[in-house]
Amino acid sequence: MNCIQEGIFPTQYYEKSASRLTGAGGTKLIVNYKVSDVHICNDQDYCYKTHPILVKDLSSPLILGTPFITKVYPFMVHDNGLKLKFEKNVVLIFLMPFGIQNNIL
């Protein structure tokens, strides 16, 4: 699922959601709302339209999941981000180096 931390958007954009979500450790996450038609863009004019669920107490402000990965496939993973092959090359930069995100370093 694509998830955004609850509280980032004004509540006027919230819609009720019946979605359920479990974290990687098996804990149930609190999901009451979703937001329709969100555009997530980078500084290279790449925009991704999504309908994320809002998660209370999410560990990151934004988590792009399987819907995002399937939209940008195929891609190459580098230490600093994902390189997408569309009409032009687009690089989506990670917030922190890849090894640190996965406790590899």
N, CA, C and O atoms as CSV, one atom per row, in Angstrom:
chain,resi,resn,atom,element,x,y,z
A,1,MET,N,N,0.832,-1.178,0.000
A,1,MET,CA,C,0.000,0.000,0.000
A,1,MET,C,C,0.882,1.250,0.000
A,1,MET,O,O,1.992,1.236,0.532
A,2,ASN,N,N,0.390,2.301,-0.587
A,2,ASN,CA,C,1.025,3.608,-0.460
A,2,ASN,C,C,0.427,4.280,0.769
A,2,ASN,O,O,-0.794,4.383,0.890
A,3,CYS,N,N,1.272,4.734,1.673
A,3,CYS,CA,C,0.813,5.261,2.955
A,3,CYS,C,C,1.390,6.648,3.204
A,3,CYS,O,O,2.541,6.927,2.869
A,4,ILE,N,N,0.580,7.505,3.793
A,4,ILE,CA,C,1.020,8.825,4.228
A,4,ILE,C,C,0.635,8.961,5.693
A,4,ILE,O,O,-0.438,8.522,6.108
A,5,GLN,N,N,1.507,9.564,6.457
A,5,GLN,CA,C,1.258,9.762,7.875
A,5,GLN,C,C,0.038,10.658,8.081
A,5,GLN,O,O,-0.062,11.736,7.494
A,6,GLU,N,N,-0.876,10.199,8.915
A,6,GLU,CA,C,-2.069,10.994,9.206
A,6,GLU,C,C,-1.648,12.318,9.837
A,6,GLU,O,O,-0.779,12.352,10.709
A,7,GLY,N,N,-2.266,13.401,9.392
A,7,GLY,CA,C,-1.941,14.724,9.928
A,7,GLY,C,C,-1.175,15.589,8.952
A,7,GLY,O,O,-1.078,16.799,9.160
A,8,ILE,N,N,-0.626,15.012,7.890
A,8,ILE,CA,C,0.121,15.791,6.893
A,8,ILE,C,C,-0.844,16.608,6.038
A,8,ILE,O,O,-0.571,17.764,5.715
A,9,PHE,N,N,-1.975,15.999,5.673
A,9,PHE,CA,C,-2.988,16.700,4.883
A,9,PHE,C,C,-4.039,17.305,5.815
A,9,PHE,O,O,-4.310,16.747,6.878
A,10,PRO,N,N,-4.631,18.433,5.433
A,10,PRO,CA,C,-5.760,18.960,6.209
A,10,PRO,C,C,-6.921,17.961,6.190
A,10,PRO,O,O,-7.140,17.280,5.189
A,11,THR,N,N,-7.648,17.878,7.277
A,11,THR,CA,C,-8.713,16.878,7.409
A,11,THR,C,C,-9.824,17.054,6.381
A,11,THR,O,O,-10.590,16.119,6.149
A,12,GLN,N,N,-9.933,18.213,5.766
A,12,GLN,CA,C,-10.989,18.424,4.757
A,12,GLN,C,C,-10.812,17.522,3.538
A,12,GLN,O,O,-11.758,17.319,2.776
A,13,TYR,N,N,-9.594,16.972,3.346
A,13,TYR,CA,C,-9.337,16.088,2.203
A,13,TYR,C,C,-9.495,14.607,2.563
A,13,TYR,O,O,-9.396,13.752,1.683
A,14,TYR,N,N,-9.734,14.295,3.817
A,14,TYR,CA,C,-9.864,12.912,4.259
A,14,TYR,C,C,-11.172,12.302,3.763
A,14,TYR,O,O,-12.205,12.967,3.700
A,15,GLU,N,N,-11.099,11.020,3.413
A,15,GLU,CA,C,-12.281,10.226,3.102
A,15,GLU,C,C,-12.203,8.974,3.957
A,15,GLU,O,O,-11.112,8.455,4.193
A,16,LYS,N,N,-13.330,8.487,4.419
A,16,LYS,CA,C,-13.336,7.272,5.230
A,16,LYS,C,C,-12.763,6.102,4.432
A,16,LYS,O,O,-12.964,6.007,3.221
A,17,SER,N,N,-12.052,5.220,5.117
A,17,SER,CA,C,-11.464,4.053,4.469
A,17,SER,C,C,-11.742,2.810,5.306
A,17,SER,O,O,-11.719,2.852,6.536
A,18,ALA,N,N,-12.001,1.717,4.621
A,18,ALA,CA,C,-12.194,0.433,5.292
A,18,ALA,C,C,-10.931,-0.413,5.212
A,18,ALA,O,O,-10.951,-1.590,5.573
A,19,SER,N,N,-9.833,0.173,4.743
A,19,SER,CA,C,-8.578,-0.567,4.582
A,19,SER,C,C,-8.022,-1.007,5.928
A,19,SER,O,O,-8.197,-0.344,6.950
A,20,ARG,N,N,-7.352,-2.138,5.892
A,20,ARG,CA,C,-6.633,-2.640,7.070
A,20,ARG,C,C,-5.195,-2.867,6.659
A,20,ARG,O,O,-4.913,-3.261,5.527
A,21,LEU,N,N,-4.286,-2.614,7.589
A,21,LEU,CA,C,-2.868,-2.723,7.268
A,21,LEU,C,C,-2.114,-3.239,8.476
A,21,LEU,O,O,-2.380,-2.842,9.611
A,22,THR,N,N,-1.168,-4.133,8.217
A,22,THR,CA,C,-0.312,-4.671,9.262
A,22,THR,C,C,1.121,-4.292,8.950
A,22,THR,O,O,1.554,-4.393,7.802
A,23,GLY,N,N,1.870,-3.852,9.965
A,23,GLY,CA,C,3.267,-3.482,9.795
A,23,GLY,C,C,4.141,-4.707,9.595
A,23,GLY,O,O,3.693,-5.841,9.763
A,24,ALA,N,N,5.398,-4.464,9.231
A,24,ALA,CA,C,6.329,-5.557,8.958
A,24,ALA,C,C,6.518,-6.464,10.171
A,24,ALA,O,O,6.762,-7.661,10.013
A,25,GLY,N,N,6.409,-5.917,11.368
A,25,GLY,CA,C,6.576,-6.711,12.577
A,25,GLY,C,C,5.309,-7.407,13.040
A,25,GLY,O,O,5.313,-8.080,14.070
A,26,GLY,N,N,4.222,-7.253,12.291
A,26,GLY,CA,C,2.977,-7.910,12.627
A,26,GLY,C,C,1.994,-7.046,13.406
A,26,GLY,O,O,0.878,-7.487,13.681
A,27,THR,N,N,2.385,-5.818,13.770
A,27,THR,CA,C,1.479,-4.950,14.505
A,27,THR,C,C,0.427,-4.365,13.578
A,27,THR,O,O,0.715,-4.021,12.432
A,28,LYS,N,N,-0.791,-4.255,14.083
A,28,LYS,CA,C,-1.868,-3.662,13.301
A,28,LYS,C,C,-1.702,-2.149,13.322
A,28,LYS,O,O,-1.509,-1.549,14.380
A,29,LEU,N,N,-1.780,-1.542,12.150
A,29,LEU,CA,C,-1.667,-0.091,12.027
A,29,LEU,C,C,-3.065,0.512,11.964
A,29,LEU,O,O,-3.992,-0.093,11.426
A,30,ILE,N,N,-3.200,1.701,12.517
A,30,ILE,CA,C,-4.501,2.357,12.571
A,30,ILE,C,C,-4.748,3.115,11.269
A,30,ILE,O,O,-4.054,4.083,10.959
A,31,VAL,N,N,-5.749,2.659,10.513
A,31,VAL,CA,C,-6.122,3.276,9.239
A,31,VAL,C,C,-7.609,3.612,9.304
A,31,VAL,O,O,-8.453,2.720,9.392
A,32,ASN,N,N,-7.919,4.892,9.261
A,32,ASN,CA,C,-9.318,5.320,9.247
A,32,ASN,C,C,-9.678,6.070,7.977
A,32,ASN,O,O,-10.852,6.170,7.619
A,33,TYR,N,N,-8.656,6.604,7.288
A,33,TYR,CA,C,-8.917,7.506,6.166
A,33,TYR,C,C,-8.004,7.217,4.982
A,33,TYR,O,O,-6.995,6.520,5.090
A,34,LYS,N,N,-8.401,7.782,3.855
A,34,LYS,CA,C,-7.585,7.784,2.639
A,34,LYS,C,C,-7.707,9.169,2.022
A,34,LYS,O,O,-8.561,9.963,2.419
A,35,VAL,N,N,-6.851,9.453,1.052
A,35,VAL,CA,C,-6.903,10.706,0.297
A,35,VAL,C,C,-6.882,10.331,-1.183
A,35,VAL,O,O,-6.045,9.538,-1.613
A,36,SER,N,N,-7.798,10.896,-1.954
A,36,SER,CA,C,-7.850,10.586,-3.384
A,36,SER,C,C,-7.029,11.585,-4.190
A,36,SER,O,O,-6.867,12.745,-3.808
A,37,ASP,N,N,-6.524,11.105,-5.298
A,37,ASP,CA,C,-5.857,11.946,-6.294
A,37,ASP,C,C,-4.720,12.795,-5.740
A,37,ASP,O,O,-4.719,14.017,-5.883
A,38,VAL,N,N,-3.760,12.142,-5.111
A,38,VAL,CA,C,-2.558,12.808,-4.626
A,38,VAL,C,C,-1.487,12.697,-5.710
A,38,VAL,O,O,-1.294,11.627,-6.285
A,39,HIS,N,N,-0.802,13.785,-5.984
A,39,HIS,CA,C,0.307,13.780,-6.931
A,39,HIS,C,C,1.607,13.959,-6.156
A,39,HIS,O,O,1.811,14.976,-5.494
A,40,ILE,N,N,2.477,12.968,-6.245
A,40,ILE,CA,C,3.780,13.024,-5.606
A,40,ILE,C,C,4.780,13.316,-6.714
A,40,ILE,O,O,4.910,12.535,-7.656
A,41,CYS,N,N,5.489,14.442,-6.606
A,41,CYS,CA,C,6.371,14.892,-7.685
A,41,CYS,C,C,7.790,15.112,-7.168
A,41,CYS,O,O,8.003,15.395,-5.989
A,42,ASN,N,N,8.755,14.977,-8.079
A,42,ASN,CA,C,10.134,15.316,-7.737
A,42,ASN,C,C,10.543,16.556,-8.521
A,42,ASN,O,O,9.736,17.128,-9.252
A,43,ASP,N,N,11.787,16.967,-8.368
A,43,ASP,CA,C,12.254,18.189,-9.028
A,43,ASP,C,C,12.606,17.990,-10.502
A,43,ASP,O,O,13.063,18.929,-11.154
A,44,GLN,N,N,12.401,16.791,-11.035
A,44,GLN,CA,C,12.667,16.518,-12.451
A,44,GLN,C,C,11.364,16.405,-13.243
A,44,GLN,O,O,11.334,15.786,-14.306
A,45,ASP,N,N,10.309,16.991,-12.735
A,45,ASP,CA,C,8.999,16.985,-13.377
A,45,ASP,C,C,8.379,15.600,-13.515
A,45,ASP,O,O,7.534,15.387,-14.385
A,46,TYR,N,N,8.783,14.662,-12.677
A,46,TYR,CA,C,8.119,13.360,-12.646
A,46,TYR,C,C,7.043,13.414,-11.571
A,46,TYR,O,O,7.333,13.760,-10.426
A,47,CYS,N,N,5.810,13.079,-11.920
A,47,CYS,CA,C,4.707,13.043,-10.960
A,47,CYS,C,C,4.050,11.667,-10.988
A,47,CYS,O,O,3.873,11.068,-12.049
A,48,TYR,N,N,3.703,11.193,-9.832
A,48,TYR,CA,C,3.047,9.903,-9.658
A,48,TYR,C,C,1.705,10.153,-8.972
A,48,TYR,O,O,1.662,10.695,-7.868
A,49,LYS,N,N,0.626,9.765,-9.617
A,49,LYS,CA,C,-0.708,9.931,-9.048
A,49,LYS,C,C,-1.051,8.692,-8.225
A,49,LYS,O,O,-0.892,7.567,-8.700
A,50,THR,N,N,-1.519,8.894,-6.998
A,50,THR,CA,C,-1.827,7.776,-6.121
A,50,THR,C,C,-3.027,8.106,-5.244
A,50,THR,O,O,-3.483,9.248,-5.195
A,51,HIS,N,N,-3.517,7.112,-4.570
A,51,HIS,CA,C,-4.642,7.237,-3.645
A,51,HIS,C,C,-4.199,6.605,-2.327
A,51,HIS,O,O,-4.634,5.502,-1.998
A,52,PRO,N,N,-3.338,7.288,-1.569
A,52,PRO,CA,C,-2.762,6.661,-0.377
A,52,PRO,C,C,-3.750,6.561,0.785
A,52,PRO,O,O,-4.718,7.315,0.881
A,53,ILE,N,N,-3.464,5.604,1.657
A,53,ILE,CA,C,-4.209,5.539,2.909
A,53,ILE,C,C,-3.442,6.372,3.933
A,53,ILE,O,O,-2.225,6.531,3.838
A,54,LEU,N,N,-4.165,6.895,4.900
A,54,LEU,CA,C,-3.557,7.689,5.969
A,54,LEU,C,C,-3.376,6.783,7.179
A,54,LEU,O,O,-4.327,6.153,7.640
A,55,VAL,N,N,-2.161,6.722,7.684
A,55,VAL,CA,C,-1.847,5.813,8.790
A,55,VAL,C,C,-1.443,6.640,10.002
A,55,VAL,O,O,-0.560,7.495,9.924
A,56,LYS,N,N,-2.098,6.372,11.114
A,56,LYS,CA,C,-1.772,7.055,12.369
A,56,LYS,C,C,-0.446,6.497,12.880
A,56,LYS,O,O,-0.234,5.285,12.860
A,57,ASP,N,N,0.443,7.372,13.336
A,57,ASP,CA,C,1.737,6.985,13.920
A,57,ASP,C,C,2.624,6.192,12.955
A,57,ASP,O,O,3.299,5.251,13.373
A,58,LEU,N,N,2.630,6.557,11.692
A,58,LEU,CA,C,3.502,5.928,10.700
A,58,LEU,C,C,4.943,6.334,10.988
A,58,LEU,O,O,5.193,7.481,11.361
A,59,SER,N,N,5.898,5.418,10.823
A,59,SER,CA,C,7.294,5.691,11.164
A,59,SER,C,C,7.963,6.683,10.214
A,59,SER,O,O,8.952,7.312,10.592
A,60,SER,N,N,7.455,6.837,9.004
A,60,SER,CA,C,7.965,7.788,8.016
A,60,SER,C,C,6.787,8.619,7.520
A,60,SER,O,O,5.647,8.157,7.572
A,61,PRO,N,N,7.042,9.841,7.038
A,61,PRO,CA,C,5.936,10.645,6.534
A,61,PRO,C,C,5.237,10.027,5.317
A,61,PRO,O,O,4.041,10.234,5.113
A,62,LEU,N,N,5.990,9.267,4.511
A,62,LEU,CA,C,5.459,8.696,3.277
A,62,LEU,C,C,6.139,7.366,3.007
A,62,LEU,O,O,7.363,7.258,3.084
A,63,ILE,N,N,5.349,6.364,2.695
A,63,ILE,CA,C,5.884,5.071,2.267
A,63,ILE,C,C,5.200,4.711,0.954
A,63,ILE,O,O,3.981,4.546,0.905
A,64,LEU,N,N,5.988,4.591,-0.102
A,64,LEU,CA,C,5.458,4.173,-1.404
A,64,LEU,C,C,5.655,2.672,-1.510
A,64,LEU,O,O,6.779,2.178,-1.428
A,65,GLY,N,N,4.568,1.954,-1.690
A,65,GLY,CA,C,4.604,0.498,-1.686
A,65,GLY,C,C,4.478,-0.114,-3.064
A,65,GLY,O,O,4.916,0.465,-4.058
A,66,THR,N,N,3.877,-1.292,-3.113
A,66,THR,CA,C,3.752,-2.063,-4.348
A,66,THR,C,C,3.054,-1.306,-5.477
A,66,THR,O,O,3.491,-1.417,-6.622
A,67,PRO,N,N,1.987,-0.540,-5.213
A,67,PRO,CA,C,1.374,0.199,-6.332
A,67,PRO,C,C,2.361,1.136,-7.032
A,67,PRO,O,O,2.316,1.291,-8.252
A,68,PHE,N,N,3.247,1.755,-6.261
A,68,PHE,CA,C,4.264,2.638,-6.841
A,68,PHE,C,C,5.298,1.823,-7.611
A,68,PHE,O,O,5.635,2.160,-8.746
A,69,ILE,N,N,5.799,0.758,-7.002
A,69,ILE,CA,C,6.840,-0.064,-7.642
A,69,ILE,C,C,6.348,-0.628,-8.969
A,69,ILE,O,O,7.102,-0.637,-9.942
A,70,THR,N,N,5.106,-1.097,-9.034
A,70,THR,CA,C,4.603,-1.647,-10.292
A,70,THR,C,C,4.419,-0.562,-11.360
A,70,THR,O,O,4.512,-0.842,-12.555
A,71,LYS,N,N,4.161,0.659,-10.929
A,71,LYS,CA,C,3.985,1.773,-11.874
A,71,LYS,C,C,5.309,2.184,-12.519
A,71,LYS,O,O,5.327,2.561,-13.691
A,72,VAL,N,N,6.414,2.119,-11.777
A,72,VAL,CA,C,7.704,2.598,-12.294
A,72,VAL,C,C,8.606,1.473,-12.799
A,72,VAL,O,O,9.719,1.744,-13.251
A,73,TYR,N,N,8.156,0.220,-12.735
A,73,TYR,CA,C,8.959,-0.907,-13.196
A,73,TYR,C,C,9.141,-0.840,-14.710
A,73,TYR,O,O,8.167,-0.505,-15.384
A,74,PRO,N,N,10.267,-1.121,-15.290
A,74,PRO,CA,C,11.522,-1.548,-14.678
A,74,PRO,C,C,12.329,-0.347,-14.175
A,74,PRO,O,O,12.194,0.765,-14.684
A,75,PHE,N,N,13.151,-0.590,-13.189
A,75,PHE,CA,C,14.001,0.449,-12.616
A,75,PHE,C,C,15.302,-0.181,-12.152
A,75,PHE,O,O,15.408,-1.400,-12.023
A,76,MET,N,N,16.282,0.661,-11.906
A,76,MET,CA,C,17.572,0.215,-11.376
A,76,MET,C,C,17.759,0.856,-10.011
A,76,MET,O,O,17.466,2.039,-9.833
A,77,VAL,N,N,18.246,0.080,-9.043
A,77,VAL,CA,C,18.482,0.598,-7.700
A,77,VAL,C,C,19.948,0.980,-7.578
A,77,VAL,O,O,20.840,0.185,-7.871
A,78,HIS,N,N,20.180,2.209,-7.142
A,78,HIS,CA,C,21.525,2.707,-6.864
A,78,HIS,C,C,21.592,3.047,-5.382
A,78,HIS,O,O,20.565,3.055,-4.704
A,79,ASP,N,N,22.784,3.327,-4.872
A,79,ASP,CA,C,22.922,3.681,-3.456
A,79,ASP,C,C,22.100,4.901,-3.078
A,79,ASP,O,O,21.628,5.003,-1.946
A,80,ASN,N,N,21.922,5.826,-4.014
A,80,ASN,CA,C,21.242,7.075,-3.676
A,80,ASN,C,C,19.795,7.159,-4.163
A,80,ASN,O,O,19.105,8.129,-3.849
A,81,GLY,N,N,19.316,6.170,-4.920
A,81,GLY,CA,C,17.929,6.251,-5.371
A,81,GLY,C,C,17.573,5.238,-6.440
A,81,GLY,O,O,18.343,4.328,-6.747
A,82,LEU,N,N,16.388,5.417,-7.000
A,82,LEU,CA,C,15.902,4.576,-8.096
A,82,LEU,C,C,16.059,5.326,-9.403
A,82,LEU,O,O,15.699,6.500,-9.493
A,83,LYS,N,N,16.595,4.658,-10.421
A,83,LYS,CA,C,16.715,5.243,-11.748
A,83,LYS,C,C,15.632,4.628,-12.619
A,83,LYS,O,O,15.608,3.418,-12.842
A,84,LEU,N,N,14.733,5.483,-13.110
A,84,LEU,CA,C,13.603,5.032,-13.920
A,84,LEU,C,C,13.888,5.274,-15.391
A,84,LEU,O,O,14.547,6.248,-15.752
A,85,LYS,N,N,13.398,4.397,-16.223
A,85,LYS,CA,C,13.599,4.557,-17.666
A,85,LYS,C,C,12.257,4.841,-18.326
A,85,LYS,O,O,11.519,3.920,-18.677
A,86,PHE,N,N,11.951,6.118,-18.490
A,86,PHE,CA,C,10.766,6.549,-19.204
A,86,PHE,C,C,11.235,7.234,-20.471
A,86,PHE,O,O,12.267,6.861,-21.028
A,87,GLU,N,N,10.493,8.235,-20.938
A,87,GLU,CA,C,10.919,8.984,-22.117
A,87,GLU,C,C,12.299,9.610,-21.879
A,87,GLU,O,O,13.100,9.748,-22.803
A,88,LYS,N,N,12.555,9.981,-20.627
A,88,LYS,CA,C,13.861,10.478,-20.221
A,88,LYS,C,C,14.208,9.785,-18.916
A,88,LYS,O,O,13.321,9.313,-18.205
A,89,ASN,N,N,15.485,9.722,-18.602
A,89,ASN,CA,C,15.895,9.098,-17.348
A,89,ASN,C,C,15.474,9.970,-16.178
A,89,ASN,O,O,15.681,11.184,-16.192
A,90,VAL,N,N,14.887,9.355,-15.175
A,90,VAL,CA,C,14.451,10.041,-13.962
A,90,VAL,C,C,15.089,9.320,-12.784
A,90,VAL,O,O,15.100,8.090,-12.738
A,91,VAL,N,N,15.617,10.076,-11.837
A,91,VAL,CA,C,16.174,9.493,-10.627
A,91,VAL,C,C,15.356,9.965,-9.443
A,91,VAL,O,O,15.178,11.166,-9.238
A,92,LEU,N,N,14.859,9.020,-8.666
A,92,LEU,CA,C,14.145,9.333,-7.435
A,92,LEU,C,C,15.112,9.093,-6.282
A,92,LEU,O,O,15.500,7.954,-6.023
A,93,ILE,N,N,15.494,10.138,-5.604
A,93,ILE,CA,C,16.528,10.082,-4.568
A,93,ILE,C,C,15.945,9.543,-3.261
A,93,ILE,O,O,14.870,9.960,-2.829
A,94,PHE,N,N,16.679,8.599,-2.630
A,94,PHE,CA,C,16.304,8.103,-1.306
A,94,PHE,C,C,16.548,9.194,-0.269
A,94,PHE,O,O,17.402,10.059,-0.465
A,95,LEU,N,N,15.804,9.156,0.829
A,95,LEU,CA,C,16.018,10.097,1.918
A,95,LEU,C,C,17.337,9.845,2.626
A,95,LEU,O,O,17.943,10.771,3.165
A,96,MET,N,N,17.789,8.590,2.627
A,96,MET,CA,C,19.083,8.218,3.205
A,96,MET,C,C,19.679,7.127,2.320
A,96,MET,O,O,18.939,6.440,1.616
A,97,PRO,N,N,20.999,6.954,2.341
A,97,PRO,CA,C,21.619,5.930,1.486
A,97,PRO,C,C,20.991,4.553,1.691
A,97,PRO,O,O,20.584,4.206,2.799
A,98,PHE,N,N,20.917,3.781,0.623
A,98,PHE,CA,C,20.235,2.480,0.619
A,98,PHE,C,C,20.698,1.559,1.732
A,98,PHE,O,O,19.860,0.960,2.406
A,99,GLY,N,N,22.001,1.421,1.952
A,99,GLY,CA,C,22.528,0.514,2.983
A,99,GLY,C,C,22.074,0.883,4.370
A,99,GLY,O,O,21.841,0.004,5.198
A,100,ILE,N,N,21.941,2.186,4.647
A,100,ILE,CA,C,21.500,2.621,5.966
A,100,ILE,C,C,20.036,2.272,6.173
A,100,ILE,O,O,19.649,1.873,7.271
A,101,GLN,N,N,19.209,2.414,5.130
A,101,GLN,CA,C,17.788,2.081,5.243
A,101,GLN,C,C,17.589,0.629,5.620
A,101,GLN,O,O,16.650,0.299,6.344
A,102,ASN,N,N,18.441,-0.223,5.149
A,102,ASN,CA,C,18.292,-1.665,5.372
A,102,ASN,C,C,19.263,-2.204,6.405
A,102,ASN,O,O,19.466,-3.414,6.499
A,103,ASN,N,N,19.864,-1.312,7.180
A,103,ASN,CA,C,20.814,-1.699,8.225
A,103,ASN,C,C,21.955,-2.559,7.686
A,103,ASN,O,O,22.439,-3.458,8.373
A,104,ILE,N,N,22.379,-2.282,6.462
A,104,ILE,CA,C,23.459,-3.053,5.847
A,104,ILE,C,C,24.813,-2.499,6.254
A,104,ILE,O,O,25.769,-3.258,6.410
A,105,LEU,N,N,24.908,-1.180,6.429
A,105,LEU,CA,C,26.195,-0.554,6.758
A,105,LEU,C,C,26.547,-0.703,8.202
A,105,LEU,O,O,27.599,-0.230,8.633
